[in-house]
Amino acid sequence: MKLLIYVLITLAAGVGIALIAKDDPGHVVLSIQNYTIETSVVVLLVVTTICFVILYVIFRLLGIARKAPKKISRWSKNRKHNKANQCMVRGMIALNSGQWESAEQLLLSHVNDCDKPALNYISAARAAQQQGAHERRDHYLKLAHQLDPSVDMTIGITQAELQLNQGQYEQALATLKRLHAEAPKNSLIIKLLARLYIELKDWERLVELLPLARKYQAMPTKESNQWQKEAYKQLLMSAGNTSDIKHLNSAWERIPKALKQDGDIAANYAQQLAHCGDIDNAVQLIDRQINHHGSNNQLVDLYGQLQGSEVLTQMVHAEKWLGDEHETPALFITLGRLAIANQMWAKARDYLQRGIKQGAGPQAYQLIARVYDELGEVEHANASYKLGLERATNNTSLPSTPTRLI
């Protein structure tokens, strides 16, 4: 566009000069030492213009020649940069597609020409991890740190995640402890620490960490609550396995008040109390739990399985639950057990028959077979044993039987 304008201006100037010089071309005399040059004004202007154009072209070419190396270098750099970015994109696609070897090669092929080569090395470390090349993985992470110390936190988190995925728990623990000390509010570090403690079954540390996980939203509230419940259950079981009632009660007191009202937690504590020999307190705990906070089948079933010192009182309490939401097959089996413990055979038979009508499992048939034996009804006993065996054979997920059962 500029060239066209220049041409038009030149043509216009030429036409103007030609019109002016048509009648009087003018006369110019140039004298230099012993030389004299005579010419018209028009010729002088034409020669001057031509000389100016030639000089302009020469200087332009010299300018272009002077800037050429920089422009060629910039063009080459941009070309390498674009190629490096293309390889990085292709490498990330290969990484997400599970093509580990190809991803590693693409991510490293032009790594020095990338804007952030450290990110390439971090991604290459992930690809190496998937190929079981742990030495290469650590080497890439080391290079990433050397190239860009500002991404040290990202490198550390990546390293911990890869170590955790590979089952290198001791190394992962050391890495995460260091990172957590540097960034105690980092939600991703807290999440990885929680995952590590779960893998290690380190329930004590998990319980201590979960409040931070909630505070900094390291995991969903529902998941956090589930792991808190599981951690306290495991701590109760661990305390119960020591057979030290004081240790067990201490573990129970640590549990938050709201969680103590959970039926599964209460059932677990009752089981551990029974394991430590304190069956009466276990029975009383279940009784209070059901009366004040509702029940589940585990609590109701456990109530009938544990043998307290006052089995008749247990049965009276359990009968109060008839006619409400507790009236389930589990309750009828519990009442049947307690009736057997009190040698009330007819009542035991009635409760167990009601439980069987509601779909009670194989254990109900085994219990009622025993009742029939006590009542002298041999045919019914044999038939019940057979049905119980058939149900048990078809049901491989029967509940486990705790100690001190009826």
C-alpha positions as CSV (number, residue, x, y, z in Angstrom):
1,M,0.0,0.0,0.0
2,K,2.8,2.4,0.9
3,L,4.7,1.5,-2.3
4,L,1.6,2.4,-4.4
5,I,1.3,5.7,-2.7
6,Y,5.0,6.5,-3.3
7,V,4.6,5.5,-7.0
8,L,1.5,7.8,-7.4
9,I,3.3,10.7,-5.7
10,T,6.3,10.2,-8.0
11,L,4.1,10.1,-11.1
12,A,2.3,13.2,-10.0
13,A,5.5,15.0,-9.4
14,G,6.9,13.9,-12.8
15,V,3.8,15.1,-14.6
16,G,3.9,18.4,-12.8
17,I,7.5,19.0,-13.6
18,A,6.9,18.0,-17.3
19,L,4.1,20.5,-17.5
20,I,6.2,23.3,-16.0
21,A,9.2,22.5,-18.1
22,K,7.2,22.2,-21.4
23,D,7.5,25.9,-22.3
24,D,10.7,26.6,-20.5
25,P,12.9,23.7,-19.5
26,G,15.4,26.0,-17.7
27,H,19.2,26.0,-17.8
28,V,21.6,24.8,-15.1
29,V,25.4,25.3,-15.2
30,L,27.6,23.4,-12.7
31,S,31.3,24.3,-12.5
32,I,33.7,22.2,-10.6
33,Q,37.4,23.2,-10.9
34,N,38.1,23.0,-14.6
35,Y,34.9,21.1,-15.4
36,T,31.7,22.7,-16.4
37,I,28.4,20.8,-16.7
38,E,25.4,22.4,-18.5
39,T,22.0,20.8,-18.5
40,S,18.3,21.6,-18.2
41,V,16.5,21.7,-14.9
42,V,14.4,18.7,-15.9
43,V,17.4,16.5,-16.5
44,L,19.0,17.6,-13.3
45,L,15.8,16.7,-11.4
46,V,15.6,13.3,-13.0
47,V,19.2,12.5,-12.4
48,T,18.9,13.7,-8.8
49,T,15.8,11.5,-8.2
50,I,17.5,8.5,-9.7
51,C,20.6,8.9,-7.5
52,F,18.4,9.4,-4.5
53,V,16.5,6.2,-5.3
54,I,19.7,4.3,-5.8
55,L,21.2,5.5,-2.5
56,Y,17.9,4.7,-0.7
57,V,17.9,1.2,-2.0
58,I,21.5,0.7,-1.1
59,F,20.9,1.9,2.5
60,R,17.8,-0.2,2.8
61,L,19.7,-3.3,1.7
62,L,22.5,-2.5,4.2
63,G,19.9,-2.1,7.0
64,I,18.3,-5.4,6.0
65,A,21.7,-7.1,5.9
66,R,22.6,-5.8,9.3
67,K,19.3,-7.0,10.9
68,A,19.2,-10.3,9.1
69,P,21.1,-12.4,11.7
70,K,18.8,-11.3,14.4
71,K,15.7,-11.9,12.3
72,I,16.9,-15.3,11.3
73,S,17.8,-16.1,14.9
74,R,14.3,-15.0,16.1
75,W,12.6,-17.0,13.3
76,S,14.7,-20.1,14.2
77,K,13.9,-19.7,17.9
78,N,10.2,-19.3,17.3
79,R,10.2,-22.3,15.0
80,K,11.9,-24.4,17.7
81,H,9.6,-23.0,20.3
82,N,6.5,-23.9,18.3
83,K,7.8,-27.4,17.6
84,A,8.6,-27.8,21.3
85,N,5.1,-26.8,22.3
86,Q,3.6,-29.2,19.7
87,C,5.7,-32.0,21.2
88,M,4.6,-31.1,24.7
89,V,0.9,-31.1,23.7
90,R,1.4,-34.5,21.9
91,G,3.3,-35.8,24.9
92,M,0.5,-34.8,27.4
93,I,-2.1,-36.4,25.1
94,A,0.0,-39.6,25.0
95,L,0.4,-39.5,28.8
96,N,-3.4,-39.2,29.4
97,S,-3.9,-42.0,26.8
98,G,-1.6,-44.4,28.7
99,Q,1.1,-44.4,26.0
100,W,3.9,-44.0,28.6
101,E,6.9,-44.6,26.5
102,S,5.8,-42.4,23.7
103,A,4.8,-39.7,26.2
104,E,8.2,-39.7,27.8
105,Q,10.0,-39.4,24.5
106,L,7.8,-36.6,23.2
107,L,8.0,-34.6,26.5
108,L,11.8,-34.8,26.4
109,S,12.4,-34.4,22.7
110,H,12.6,-30.6,22.7
111,V,12.5,-29.9,26.4
112,N,15.2,-27.1,26.2
113,D,13.1,-25.0,23.9
114,C,10.0,-25.0,26.1
115,D,8.8,-22.0,28.2
116,K,8.7,-24.2,31.3
117,P,11.0,-27.2,30.8
118,A,10.5,-28.1,34.5
119,L,6.8,-29.0,33.7
120,N,8.0,-31.3,30.9
121,Y,10.3,-33.1,33.3
122,I,7.5,-33.5,35.9
123,S,5.2,-35.0,33.3
124,A,8.0,-37.2,32.0
125,A,8.6,-38.4,35.6
126,R,4.9,-39.6,35.7
127,A,5.4,-41.5,32.4
128,A,8.6,-43.1,33.8
129,Q,6.8,-44.1,36.9
130,Q,4.2,-45.9,34.9
131,Q,7.0,-47.9,33.2
132,G,8.5,-48.9,36.6
133,A,11.6,-46.7,35.8
134,H,12.0,-45.2,39.3
135,E,15.6,-44.0,38.7
136,R,14.5,-42.1,35.6
137,R,11.6,-40.7,37.5
138,D,13.7,-39.4,40.3
139,H,16.3,-38.1,37.8
140,Y,13.6,-36.1,35.9
141,L,12.3,-34.6,39.2
142,K,15.8,-33.6,40.2
143,L,16.3,-31.9,36.8
144,A,13.0,-30.1,37.2
145,H,14.1,-28.7,40.6
146,Q,17.5,-27.6,39.2
147,L,15.9,-25.8,36.3
148,D,13.2,-24.0,38.2
149,P,13.4,-24.0,42.1
150,S,10.2,-22.0,42.2
151,V,8.2,-25.1,41.4
152,D,9.7,-27.1,44.2
153,M,6.4,-27.5,45.9
154,T,4.8,-28.9,42.7
155,I,7.8,-31.2,42.3
156,G,7.5,-32.4,45.9
157,I,3.8,-33.1,45.7
158,T,4.3,-35.0,42.4
159,Q,7.1,-37.0,43.9
160,A,5.0,-37.9,47.0
161,E,2.1,-38.9,44.8
162,L,4.2,-41.1,42.6
163,Q,5.9,-42.7,45.7
164,L,2.5,-43.4,47.2
165,N,1.2,-44.9,44.0
166,Q,4.2,-47.2,43.9
167,G,3.8,-48.3,47.5
168,Q,7.0,-46.6,48.6
169,Y,5.3,-45.5,51.8
170,E,8.4,-44.6,53.9
171,Q,9.7,-42.3,51.2
172,A,6.3,-40.8,50.7
173,L,5.9,-40.2,54.4
174,A,9.3,-38.4,54.5
175,T,8.4,-36.3,51.5
176,L,4.9,-35.4,52.7
177,K,6.1,-34.5,56.3
178,R,8.6,-32.1,54.8
179,L,6.0,-30.6,52.5
180,H,3.4,-30.3,55.3
181,A,5.9,-28.5,57.5
182,E,6.5,-26.0,54.7
183,A,2.8,-25.6,53.7
184,P,0.5,-26.8,56.5
185,K,-2.6,-25.4,54.8
186,N,-2.1,-27.0,51.4
187,S,-5.2,-29.2,50.8
188,L,-3.5,-31.5,48.3
189,I,-0.7,-32.3,50.8
190,I,-3.2,-33.0,53.5
191,K,-5.2,-35.2,51.2
192,L,-2.1,-37.3,50.2
193,L,-1.1,-37.6,53.9
194,A,-4.6,-38.8,54.8
195,R,-4.4,-41.4,51.9
196,L,-1.0,-42.5,53.2
197,Y,-2.2,-42.9,56.8
198,I,-5.1,-45.0,55.5
199,E,-2.7,-47.2,53.5
200,L,-0.4,-47.6,56.6
201,K,-3.5,-48.1,58.8
202,D,-2.1,-45.4,61.0
203,W,-5.5,-44.6,62.6
204,E,-4.0,-42.4,65.3
205,R,-2.5,-39.9,62.9
206,L,-5.5,-40.1,60.6
207,V,-7.8,-39.0,63.4
208,E,-5.4,-36.1,64.2
209,L,-5.3,-35.1,60.5
210,L,-9.0,-35.3,59.6
211,P,-9.9,-31.9,61.3
212,L,-7.4,-30.2,59.0
213,A,-8.8,-32.1,56.0
214,R,-12.3,-30.7,56.8
215,K,-11.0,-27.2,57.5
216,Y,-9.1,-26.9,54.3
217,Q,-11.5,-29.0,52.2
218,A,-8.9,-31.6,51.4
219,M,-11.7,-34.2,50.9
220,P,-15.5,-34.2,50.7
221,T,-17.3,-34.0,54.1
222,K,-19.0,-37.4,53.5
223,E,-15.7,-39.1,52.8
224,S,-14.0,-37.5,55.8
225,N,-16.8,-38.6,58.1
226,Q,-16.6,-42.2,56.8
227,W,-12.8,-42.3,57.4
228,Q,-13.3,-40.8,60.9
229,K,-15.8,-43.4,61.7
230,E,-13.5,-46.2,60.4
231,A,-10.5,-44.8,62.2
232,Y,-12.3,-44.8,65.6
233,K,-13.7,-48.3,65.0
234,Q,-10.1,-49.5,64.3
235,L,-8.8,-47.8,67.4
236,L,-11.6,-49.4,69.5
237,M,-10.7,-52.8,68.1
238,S,-7.0,-52.2,68.7
239,A,-7.7,-51.2,72.3
240,G,-10.1,-54.2,72.8
241,N,-7.4,-56.6,71.5
242,T,-5.2,-55.6,74.5
243,S,-7.9,-56.9,76.8
244,D,-7.2,-53.8,79.0
245,I,-10.6,-52.4,79.9
246,K,-9.0,-49.0,81.0
247,H,-7.3,-48.7,77.6
248,L,-10.6,-49.5,75.9
249,N,-12.6,-47.0,77.9
250,S,-9.9,-44.4,77.2
251,A,-10.3,-45.0,73.5
252,W,-14.0,-44.6,73.8
253,E,-13.8,-41.3,75.7
254,R,-11.7,-39.9,72.8
255,I,-14.5,-40.4,70.3
256,P,-16.6,-37.2,69.7
257,K,-20.0,-37.2,71.4
258,A,-21.9,-37.1,68.1
259,L,-20.1,-40.1,66.8
260,K,-20.8,-42.1,70.0
261,Q,-24.4,-42.0,69.0
262,D,-23.7,-43.9,65.8
263,G,-25.0,-47.4,65.9
264,D,-22.0,-49.0,64.3
265,I,-19.5,-47.3,66.7
266,A,-21.6,-48.3,69.7
267,A,-21.9,-51.9,68.5
268,N,-18.1,-52.0,68.0
269,Y,-17.5,-50.7,71.5
270,A,-20.0,-53.2,73.0
271,Q,-18.2,-56.0,71.2
272,Q,-14.9,-54.9,72.6
273,L,-16.4,-54.6,76.1
274,A,-17.6,-58.2,75.8
275,H,-14.1,-59.2,74.6
276,C,-12.6,-57.7,77.7
277,G,-15.1,-59.5,79.9
278,D,-17.4,-56.6,80.7
279,I,-20.5,-58.1,79.2
280,D,-23.0,-56.4,81.5
281,N,-21.8,-52.9,80.5
282,A,-21.9,-53.9,76.9
283,V,-25.5,-55.0,77.2
284,Q,-26.4,-51.8,79.1
285,L,-24.7,-49.7,76.4
286,I,-26.7,-51.4,73.6
287,D,-29.9,-50.9,75.6
288,R,-29.2,-47.2,76.1
289,Q,-28.2,-46.7,72.5
290,I,-31.4,-48.3,71.1
291,N,-33.7,-46.5,73.5
292,H,-32.1,-43.1,73.1
293,H,-30.6,-43.0,69.6
294,G,-32.4,-45.7,67.6
295,S,-31.0,-49.0,66.4
296,N,-29.7,-51.0,63.5
297,N,-29.7,-54.7,62.9
298,Q,-26.1,-55.0,64.1
299,L,-27.0,-53.6,67.5
300,V,-30.2,-55.6,67.9
301,D,-28.5,-58.9,66.8
302,L,-25.6,-58.2,69.2
303,Y,-28.0,-57.6,72.1
304,G,-29.3,-61.1,71.7
305,Q,-25.8,-62.7,71.3
306,L,-24.2,-61.3,74.4
307,Q,-24.8,-63.2,77.6
308,G,-25.3,-60.7,80.5
309,S,-25.8,-61.7,84.2
310,E,-29.5,-60.8,83.9
311,V,-30.7,-62.4,80.7
312,L,-34.3,-62.3,81.8
313,T,-34.1,-58.5,82.2
314,Q,-32.5,-58.3,78.7
315,M,-35.5,-60.2,77.3
316,V,-38.0,-57.9,79.0
317,H,-36.2,-54.9,77.6
318,A,-36.1,-56.4,74.1
319,E,-39.8,-57.2,74.2
320,K,-40.5,-53.5,74.7
321,W,-39.2,-52.9,71.2
322,L,-41.9,-55.0,69.6
323,G,-44.5,-53.1,67.7
324,D,-42.3,-50.2,66.6
325,E,-39.6,-49.7,63.9
326,H,-37.3,-52.2,65.7
327,E,-39.6,-55.1,64.7
328,T,-37.4,-56.7,62.1
329,P,-36.1,-60.3,61.6
330,A,-33.1,-59.4,63.6
331,L,-35.3,-58.5,66.6
332,F,-37.2,-61.8,66.4
333,I,-33.9,-63.7,66.3
334,T,-32.6,-61.8,69.3
335,L,-35.8,-62.5,71.2
336,G,-35.5,-66.2,70.2
337,R,-31.9,-66.3,71.5
338,L,-32.9,-64.6,74.8
339,A,-35.9,-67.0,75.2
340,I,-33.6,-69.9,74.7
341,A,-31.2,-68.5,77.3
342,N,-34.1,-68.4,79.7
343,Q,-35.3,-71.8,78.6
344,M,-38.6,-70.5,77.4
345,W,-38.8,-72.9,74.5
346,A,-42.4,-72.2,73.4
347,K,-41.8,-68.4,73.4
348,A,-38.5,-69.0,71.6
349,R,-40.2,-71.1,68.9
350,D,-42.9,-68.4,68.4
351,Y,-40.3,-65.6,68.0
352,L,-38.2,-67.5,65.7
353,Q,-41.1,-68.6,63.5
354,R,-42.1,-64.9,63.1
355,G,-38.5,-64.1,62.2
356,I,-38.4,-66.8,59.6
357,K,-41.7,-65.5,58.1
358,Q,-40.1,-62.1,57.7
359,G,-37.1,-63.6,55.9
360,A,-34.6,-64.3,58.6
361,G,-31.4,-66.1,57.5
362,P,-29.9,-69.6,58.1
363,Q,-29.2,-68.9,61.8
364,A,-32.9,-68.7,62.5
365,Y,-33.4,-72.2,61.2
366,Q,-30.5,-73.5,63.3
367,L,-31.9,-71.9,66.4
368,I,-35.4,-73.1,65.9
369,A,-34.1,-76.6,65.2
370,R,-32.5,-76.6,68.7
371,V,-35.8,-75.4,70.1
372,Y,-37.7,-78.2,68.4
373,D,-35.2,-80.7,69.9
374,E,-35.9,-79.4,73.3
375,L,-39.6,-79.6,72.7
376,G,-39.2,-83.2,71.4
377,E,-40.4,-82.3,67.9
378,V,-37.8,-84.4,66.1
379,E,-39.2,-84.2,62.6
380,H,-39.5,-80.4,62.8
381,A,-36.0,-80.2,64.2
382,N,-34.5,-82.3,61.4
383,A,-36.4,-80.3,58.7
384,S,-35.2,-77.1,60.2
385,Y,-31.6,-78.3,60.3
386,K,-31.9,-79.2,56.7
387,L,-33.4,-75.9,55.6
388,G,-30.8,-74.0,57.6
389,L,-28.0,-76.0,55.9
390,E,-29.5,-75.3,52.5
391,R,-29.8,-71.6,53.2
392,A,-26.3,-71.5,54.5
393,T,-25.0,-73.2,51.4
394,N,-26.7,-70.7,49.2
395,N,-25.6,-67.7,51.3
396,T,-21.8,-67.4,51.5
397,S,-21.9,-64.0,53.2
398,L,-23.3,-65.1,56.6
399,P,-22.6,-62.8,59.5
400,S,-19.7,-63.8,61.8
401,T,-20.5,-65.2,65.2
402,P,-19.0,-63.3,68.1
403,T,-17.9,-64.9,71.3
404,R,-20.3,-65.8,74.2
405,L,-23.2,-66.6,71.9
406,I,-26.4,-68.4,72.8
